[in-house]
Amino acid sequence: MAKHTIVLIPGDGIGPEVTGAARRVLEASGLSVEWVELPAGATALEQGFDTVLPEGTLAAIKAHKIALKGPVTTPIGKGFKSVNVQLRQKLNLYAAVRPVRNLPGIKTRFHGIDMVIVRENTEGLYSGIENEIVPGVVTSMKVASEAACMRIARYGFRYATRRHRRKITVFHKANIMKLTDGLFLNCARRIYEEEYPNIEYEEVIIDAGCMKLVQNPEKMDVLLMENLYGDLVSDLCAGLVGGLGVVPGSNIGDDAAVFEAVHGSAPELAGKGLANPLAVIMSGVMMMRHLHEDVLADKVKNAYNAVLEEADKTKLTRDLGGSAGTEAFADAVIARMR
């Protein structure tokens, strides 16, 4: 078995607790790994760095090409630029992939959900180009390039093909943003027509698409969209299956990949041992598949599915209706792998 060197970014708030629990679970599966633990976020500032994304952390991800990251704090309306956005742009992690599915034992209003959101991760309004024109008037520039639109469209179709998915749905607002969203839509259409005509394809205006998501989410498969839409829709979809605590996330580029919990740092829970580590564990499973450790990934996935299906409140965290703490949930998953 190959030994993998993985950068571990614990993050802020509950990050060190949930990543620590996930680390134990992944190691217990038999994954041969050397962790390189490095800071990012507010924690980096607290440790004396003059930036929330130290060069050493970036350099390590570039060198080892893979990282597992806990949640980091992003100030609202002021302060430093999002660490997540910086990571994606500086490492060219152009594809955000977020699988969303119903989990055993977690009751929601919807059933049969099994979809994947594929989001362009480097452009759009998240390019960060904002200006104050005159006092009281600001602008934000939405950036779309043909190269990036073609790249994410090709990635989405390639992902769908490799994972034996049946359909790609492009969410857009090209009826209003005729140039930016029009370019995204045209690129997706070209990739479909020229390279992947075997996959079912449809285009949906995003407001109508969001309505469809809360009417019949089980009919959706792979959703392809630009940056802002993907951010909003992926959280909406997480809400359909139980929330951000039960969905994983990944950021993929040609030269590196960062797997992460998509929920917040929840500083009010930090240090209390109450946070649910499932989202980081699930992201770890995605990471293991990226490393071609599919057997071990299945081992972890089957274990947490079994714990959820058992529905023993002493093994589930409070957000799942139980009474267990972070480490107790990890212990339950580990016990199921033995």
N, C-alpha and C positions, 0 to 999 in steps of 0.2 A: 504494500500500500504506500502510495506517495505521501510524503509529508508536506503539508501546505503551510506557507507563511502568510498570515492574515493580519492586516492592520485592524486593531480594535480601538474604536473611538467611543468611550463610555458616554460622553455627552454631559448634559446638565440635569439638574433636578433629580428625577427618578432614574435617569439614564444609567448611572453606575450600578444601580440595583438590578434593573431589568437585563442589562447586558451581561452582568455577572451571572445571573441565573441562566440566561441563554447559553453562555459559555460552558457552564457545567453540563447542560443538556447535550450540547454538540459533542463535547469531549466524551460523555458517557456513551454516545452512539458508537464510538470507536474511531471517530475522525482523528487522524494524525495531524496535529496542528501545532505550530509555534505562533503565539500571539505577540504582536508588536503593539503595545498599548501607548496611545498618543492622544493629546488633548485637542479639542476644538470647542468653539462656543464661549460662553461666559466663563467656563472653567479654565480656558486658556488664559484669559485675562487675570483670573484669580491666582493662577500659577506664575504670574509675572511676565507673560508674553505681551507684546504691544499690539497684538492682532488676535482676532477670534479664529483665524485659520493660519496657524504657524507654518512657515515654509517646511519645517521638518516633517510635519504631518502630511503635507502635500507630496513631498519628495518620497516619503515612505510608500504612499499609495501608488505613485508612479513606478516605484521600483518593484513592488510586490504585486501590483495590478489588481488588488482586491482588498475590500475593507468591509467590516461590519460596524454600523454606527448606531448609537443610541440617540434619543431626541435631544435637540439643542434649542436654547432659548433665542427667539427673535423679537426684539423690541417693536412695539406697534407705534407707527407714526413718527418715530425718531430713532436715534442711536445707530448702531452698526448695521451694515448690510447683512442680509440673511446668509448664514453659513452654508445652508443647503444650496442656495442659488450660486454662491461662490464656488462650491465644490463642483457643481454641474458644469459651470462655465469654464473654470480653469482646467478641469480634467476632460472636458468635452464629452461629458456623459449625456449624450443627446437623447437617449430613450429612457423614459420612466415607465416601468412596467408594474402594474398593480393588479394582481388577481383578486377577484372578489367572489366568494362562494358561500353558500350556507354551510354551517358547521354542525356536526351532530350535537344534540343536547342544548343548542342555543335557539330558543324559540323567537321567531320574528313574524311579522305579518306576511312575509313572502316565502315561497318555497321553490326549489328547483333553480336557484340562481347559481350560475357558473359562468362568469364573464371576466374579461381582462381589459383593463384600460391601458392603452399605449399612448403615451403623451410626449410630444416634442418638448425637449427639456432645456433648450439653450436660448430661445429667441422670444418673439412676441412681446407683450407688455412687460415681461420679466427681464427684458434686456436692461432695464434700469435707467433708461434715458429720459430723465424728467427735468423740466426747466420752469422757472417762474418768469413769465413773460413781462408782466407788470404786477405790482402788489395786488394780491387777490385773484390773480389768474395764473394757473399753472397748466402745463401740458405734459403728457406722457406719450412717448413714441412707441408704436407697435411695429416691430421689425420682423419681416419675413423674407427669407432668401430662398431662391430656387434650390440651391444645394442642400440646405437644411430640410426643406419640405420633401424633396425627393428621398433624402436619406432616411427620414423617419417613416415615410410611406413604405419604402422598400423593407425597412426593418419590421414594420407591422405585418406586412404580407409574408415575409420570411418566417416570422414567429408563428403566425397562424398555420402555415404549411407544416412546420416542424412539429407543432403541438397538435396537429390533426384537428384544428378548429374548422368550423364550417362557413363562417361569414365574417366579413369586416363591414362595420358601419362607421362612416366618417361623419362626425359632428362638426358643423361649420355655421358661420353667419355670413356667407358670401352674398346673400341678398342685400346686405347693408354694407359690409366691408368688402367691396368688390375686388380690390387689389390684393390686400393681404390674405384674407380668407379665400379669395378667388384663386390666388396662386397655390395655396395649400390644397384646395380642392382639385385643381387641375393636375397637380403633381400626383396626388393619390389616384386620380382617374387614369393617368398615363401608366403608372406602375401596374394597375389592375389590367388594363387593356393590353399592354405590351409584354408583361412578364408573368402575371398570375391570373389568367382568365378562368382558371379552374375553381377559384374561390368565389363564393357568392358575395356580392358587393352592393352596398346601398349608401346613399347620401341623405342625411337628415339635418334640417336646420336645428340648431342646438336647443332653442326653447321648446320646440316640438319634441325633440329627443328627450329632454328632461321630463316632459309629461309622460312619454312612453315608458320611461324608466320607472316611474311610480305607478304606472298602470299594469304593465306586463314585463317586469325586469327579466323574467325567465326566458324571454324571447331574444334577449341580447347575447352576443357572443364576444367578439373582439371590437372594442370601440377605439377608433383612431382619431386623435384631435391635437390641436395646437396647445401651447403651454398653459395659458390661463384657464381655458375650458377644461383641460385635463386635470388641473389642480382642483377645481370646483366639483367636477363630475365624479372624480375618484372618491372624494369625501362623501358626496351624496350617496354613491353606491355602497360605501362602507356602512352607512346608516341603514341600508336595507337588510344587512346581514348581522347587525349587532354592534356596529361602531368601529372606531379606529383601533380599538384594542384587539380586534380579531382579524385584521388584514395585514399582509406584509407589503413591502415595497422594495423596489430596486431601481438603480440608476446605472444604465449600461452605456459604455462607449466602446470604441474599437481597441483601446489600449488599457482600459481599467473599468472596474465595476464597484459600486458602493451599494451595499444592502442595508436597509434601515427600517426602524419602526417609523410609521408615518404619523403617530400621535405626538402630542406635545410633551414638554418636560415636566409638567405638573409639579411645580416647586412646592405647592402646599402639601404634597404627599411625600416629598423627599425625606429619606431617613426613617420612615415609619414602617417599611417592609410590607406595604399594602398593595403596591402596584402590580399589575398583571404583566408578566413577561412574555405572554403568548405571541404578541405581534413581532417581537424580536426573534423569538424561536422560529416562527414561520418564515421570517426573512432569512434566518439562518438556513432553513431548508432550501429556499430559493438559491442561496449562495452555494450550498452543497451540490445542487444540480448544475450550477454554473461550473463547478469544479469537476463535474462528471462523477460525483459520488452519489449516484442515484440510489443504490442499495441502502446506504446509510441515511439518505434523505427520506426514503420511504419508511425506514425504521423509526425515525423521529416523528414523521407525520402520523403514522399509524398509532404511535404511543399517545400523542396529544389528542388525537381523535377519540381514542379509547377512554381517556380521562374525561373528556367532555361528554361523551355518550353515557358514561357511568353516572354522571350527574351527582356525585357524592359531594355534598356541600362543604365537607371538611377538606376537600382537595381543590375546590374552585375558589378563585379570588372574589372579592366582594362585588366587583362590577359584573361578574357572571352569576351572582346570586348566592355565593358561598361565603365561607368565613376564613378561608386559608390566606396566608400571606404569600409574598413573592417566592420565597425559598420553598415553602411547602408545596406550591403548585409545581415548581421545578422538580422537587423530589418525587411527586406523583408521576410525572412524565418519565423520569428516569427509571422508576420502579417498573413501569410498563414495558420498558425495553429489555428487562432482564429475562 
